[in-house]
Amino acid sequence: MQNFLFVCLGLAAGILSGMLGIGGGVILIPALVFLCGFTQHQAQGTTLAILVPPIGFLAALKYYQAGNVKLAVAVFICAGFFIGGLIGASLVQNLSDPILKKMFGVFLLIVALHTIFTK
């Protein structure tokens, strides 16, 4: 039954990612923490693990077919993300779960406020 929940979470994250361009982590991390009892570290690690396969390929293909992908830019961002992910994951391992959870919440709040109040 829990595997069905995980598939549903993935489906919801995929739909919202495809529609809004948000990272699945905005949906998955809170869901794994609040619905599934994961620690913040477990939720973030699990969400990063889903990036290993080409998980967004079909959604990106649709955007590409519509002329909405700047492929050269994506390659450079991917290279930075590859190294940045290693650095960020290394830095966060020694933080306590409550501190990491607060950092994640503040980040989401800043993004939300910026999205709501800018033109």
Secondary structure, DSSP 8 states (H G I E B T S, - for coil): -HHHHHHHHHHHHHHHHHHH---HHHHHHHHHHHTT---HHHHHHHHHHTTSS-TTHHHHHHHHHTT---HHHHHHHHHHHHHHHHHHHHHHTTS-HHHHHHHHHHHHHHHHHHHHH--
